[in-house]
């Protein structure tokens, strides 16, 4: 009798051990299969915009050669409340700190002089209205902001009501995840 109890006890231990290792696998399968307990949070505050073409295809007055190859671009439509928007994005640019040289701001529309780190398409004479769209594209909206990668592809787009902190979070994350290729020799110890 005692021998039978010992065998049952050993079998119970074995089943408990199998259950301990199988339970997480079964739980994960249930979570994935029925979408139970999986967070629905977003990591980016902006919207993806696959219908927005590459910067080289934007209907703008000819773009100056001021764009550095390898810079991220924060383009914003300045047709509404231009002075406030230009100042707003200039302050965000300054808040980037040591990453600021990797970002250029492109102001489209509006009047007034450019702020540091900001470029306008084409040659703008003092007192002349800022760069304009040659024709307003269907994907443009007044006050809209676009975040473009170094190849000119639109990564994220934001509406006029977006908070600076949301754009800052997204831009900081993208800069952190995509190190500057121009400084790669320095990181690798190559000082040519």
NORURDA-V269290 format. One record per run of one state. SS is the DSSP state (H for helix, E for strand, C for the rest). FROM is the first residue (numbers start at 1). TO is the last residue. If there is no record, write none. Layout:
SS/FROM/TO, SS/FROM/TO
This chain:
C/1/1, H/2/34, C/35/46, E/47/47, C/48/54, H/55/57, C/58/59, E/60/60, C/61/71, E/72/77, C/78/81, H/82/95, C/96/96, H/97/102, E/103/108, C/109/117, E/118/120, C/121/132, E/133/133, C/134/144, E/145/148, C/149/153, E/154/158, C/159/163, H/164/177, C/178/180, H/181/187, C/188/192
